[in-house]
Amino acid sequence: MTMTPPNEDNSSGHVVVTLAQIYSVVLEVQVDVSDIKTALTEVSKKTEDHETRIRALERRVWAAGGAGGAIGGFLTYLISILK
């Protein structure tokens, strides 16, 4: 973005920003926001997939823990009977 420099006779040092320059910056921001929105959508999809996979893994871990507990209890009972 370029800004019009102050005039030679303007000793106050003010800068003039035209509507065309503002419009150009707004268009740049619009493109940036669109890119961010696209990236955020992709991240959101990956996060949802990640959460689904974690939940499936947690179900397997709990099932394996329950099965291990049941088998351990049964083996303890069986060993106590055999002695």
Kinemage of the C-alpha trace (Angstrom):
@kinemage 1
@onewidth
@group {chain A} dominant
@subgroup {mainchain}
@vectorlist {calphas} color= white
{ca met a 1} P 0.000 0.000 0.000
{ca thr a 2} L 1.346 3.396 -0.914
{ca met a 3} L 0.240 6.668 0.545
{ca thr a 4} L 0.452 10.047 -1.041
{ca pro a 5} L 3.305 11.951 0.596
{ca pro a 6} L 2.600 15.346 2.101
{ca asn a 7} L 2.753 18.312 -0.224
{ca glu a 8} L 5.896 20.444 -0.233
{ca asp a 9} L 3.934 23.410 1.037
{ca asn a 10} L 2.152 21.365 3.734
{ca ser a 11} L 4.285 21.869 6.825
{ca ser a 12} L 1.924 19.976 9.162
{ca gly a 13} L 3.088 16.574 7.823
{ca his a 14} L -0.393 15.209 7.123
{ca val a 15} L -0.732 12.206 4.858
{ca val a 16} L -3.555 11.912 2.357
{ca val a 17} L -5.099 8.454 1.990
{ca thr a 18} L -7.398 8.161 -0.993
{ca leu a 19} L -10.554 6.074 -1.209
{ca ala a 20} L -8.881 4.003 -3.927
{ca gln a 21} L -6.096 3.097 -1.498
{ca ile a 22} L -8.592 2.194 1.209
{ca tyr a 23} L -10.568 0.090 -1.276
{ca ser a 24} L -7.379 -1.707 -2.321
{ca val a 25} L -6.579 -2.569 1.298
{ca val a 26} L -10.156 -3.752 1.901
{ca leu a 27} L -9.861 -6.085 -1.100
{ca glu a 28} L -6.574 -7.470 0.266
{ca val a 29} L -8.210 -8.083 3.647
{ca gln a 30} L -11.140 -9.783 1.926
{ca val a 31} L -8.786 -12.212 0.168
{ca asp a 32} L -6.901 -12.867 3.409
{ca val a 33} L -10.133 -13.562 5.303
{ca ser a 34} L -11.264 -15.935 2.556
{ca asp a 35} L -7.946 -17.814 2.785
{ca ile a 36} L -8.251 -18.033 6.575
{ca lys a 37} L -11.829 -19.290 6.282
{ca thr a 38} L -10.730 -22.037 3.881
{ca ala a 39} L -7.857 -23.065 6.146
{ca leu a 40} L -10.126 -23.072 9.192
{ca thr a 41} L -12.639 -25.313 7.417
{ca glu a 42} L -9.883 -27.815 6.594
{ca val a 43} L -8.606 -27.776 10.176
{ca ser a 44} L -12.139 -28.268 11.475
{ca lys a 45} L -12.632 -31.342 9.274
{ca lys a 46} L -9.315 -32.816 10.449
{ca thr a 47} L -10.230 -32.133 14.080
{ca glu a 48} L -13.594 -33.880 13.713
{ca asp a 49} L -11.886 -36.908 12.163
{ca his a 50} L -9.295 -36.893 14.941
{ca glu a 51} L -11.991 -36.820 17.640
{ca thr a 52} L -13.827 -39.728 15.978
{ca arg a 53} L -10.667 -41.805 15.898
{ca ile a 54} L -9.850 -41.018 19.530
{ca arg a 55} L -13.339 -42.040 20.669
{ca ala a 56} L -13.077 -45.338 18.758
{ca leu a 57} L -9.695 -46.011 20.366
{ca glu a 58} L -11.067 -45.204 23.827
{ca arg a 59} L -13.922 -47.686 23.309
{ca arg a 60} L -11.409 -50.400 22.431
{ca val a 61} L -9.249 -49.604 25.459
{ca trp a 62} L -12.227 -49.763 27.833
{ca ala a 63} L -13.445 -52.997 26.249
{ca ala a 64} L -9.968 -54.538 26.549
{ca gly a 65} L -9.732 -53.411 30.169
{ca gly a 66} L -13.115 -54.912 30.961
{ca ala a 67} L -12.241 -58.149 29.202
{ca gly a 68} L -8.903 -58.287 31.015
{ca gly a 69} L -10.637 -57.796 34.359
{ca ala a 70} L -13.198 -60.500 33.606
{ca ile a 71} L -10.531 -62.951 32.450
{ca gly a 72} L -8.387 -62.171 35.499
{ca gly a 73} L -11.330 -62.725 37.806
{ca phe a 74} L -12.194 -66.005 36.108
{ca leu a 75} L -8.593 -67.235 36.238
{ca thr a 76} L -8.369 -66.340 39.929
{ca tyr a 77} L -11.550 -68.296 40.577
{ca leu a 78} L -10.302 -71.233 38.518
{ca ile a 79} L -6.925 -71.311 40.325
{ca ser a 80} L -8.655 -71.191 43.719
{ca ile a 81} L -10.806 -74.186 42.767
{ca leu a 82} L -7.834 -76.202 41.511
{ca lys a 83} L -5.797 -75.813 44.713
